[in-house]
């Protein structure tokens, strides 16, 4: 697996923080499931450290494809997509109907 810091110019800890942030948010919504730092880094590596939508190399954020506000949502790796800041904002705006 390639080192994330070499390709994204981002410290490895910043990528690991995304797991902590997503887990904390899922707990707030009382949603089951979890994923590890290894799962998250593996997903990012699988996508070659690129945004899951626009394919740019940028800082990646862990975004739940099924929003946590839905009862069927889970905090599992299969419900996570790495997105850049711009794609994350547009995806969240689309989810909220803005």
Secondary structure, DSSP 8 states (H G I E B T S, - for coil): ---HHHHHS--HHHHHHHHHHHHHHHHHTT------HHHHHHHHHHTTT--TTT---S--EEEESS-TTSTT---SGGGEEEE-HHHHHHHHHHHHT-
